[in-house]
């Protein structure tokens, strides 16, 4: 993205959200904009602000001369959702402004020297001009008092809340342990082949939409939308997915499927088949869903299938870049992102095959970027019939919290119904059965 597009992006962000101008008033000024049309737009924005009028495309069009102004303003607002946050745009444009200013100063000083002006006058001129180049950072703009007030409000809210403060997982023990999935968090789910990590992630997305009406989107790079809907229908109706694939269901089961689909249809859950695998496109799509569908939870299945071309050609660095970008995006958009990750192949060759944090494929950067890492382990799959305490492992799945930036580490047992690849609460299952 060139500087011209970044100027348009920043203006688009101001048009979409007028508060951006107030929030960064000490950083945004007319000299940030070098493009003549962008200068005109910024002038019109400041004029409307002085008049205490709404800053929108219609009002701006009335204050800017030229043809197709509304069209170009609409393009700006589209760009607002296709780039990083406002502060990043401001930082880039400020750097370019400083470069232009320095070039001008150097040229003026050179002319003064050529004209044999007094050296003291040249130095004084240089001092005056350089003093105008103040570099204000995000840190220097931070308001500690406001941050402390926000912190105290957050503590008070958590003390007096009866329910979850985050997005529900639908599993009682997990929700007790995590307090629900938190905004801005990147959560990684790892599991060896056949552990059911896609089914588990699907359950998390479905439960979030079902129990807390959380708008959720699933980016599936491995399965089609029909395959995922078939799994959801199987989970909801508890009819074996294999029978749905083969079409070997009776009339009663067919009615159950229709009932399940009606429930799914009413939920704010969306499936994106991820036909384009690039990281840039994924970022764009996520922003579009947040903008148009008010998405709060994003699932990515899975991390290693998102592509990013880097000069190094190092796969671990590429996957690390994907993980870091998703974390930054979660912070920028104030959403929760859950991404699945493969494990290294050697995990199944150890004595008990229990996964650890280091088993994440291309693990180093993923581990650093993630707020929470969950690993799925089904001992029964490896022929282990009893756990260390002598309890039967039949039909169980261990959810290992290998990393929890704010919640710590631990392990929770769920029941796994292999015939329908469904995870359910362990205690609840035992009481019913």
ABEGO torsion letter per residue (X at the ends): XBAAAAAAAAAAAAAABAAAAAAAAAABBAAABABAAAAAAAAAAAAAAAAGBBBBAAAAAAABBEBGAAAAAAAAAAAAAABBBAAAAAAAAAAAAAAAAAAAAAAAAAAAAAAGBBAAAAAAAAAAAAAABBBBBAAAABBAAAAAAAAAAAAAAAAABABBABBBAGBAAAAAAAGEBBBGBBBBBBBBBGAGAAAAAAAAAAAAAAAAGBBBBBBBAABBAAAAAAAAAAAAAGBBAAAAAAGBBBAAAAAAAAAAAAAAAABBBBBBAGABABAAAAAAAAAAAAAAAGBABBBBOBAAABBBBBAAGBAAAAAAAAAAAAAAAAAAAGBBBBBBBBBBAAAAABAAGBBBAAABBGAAAAAAABABBBBBBBAAAAGBABBAAGBBABGBBBBBBABBAAAEBEBBBBBBBAAAGBBBBAAAAAAAX
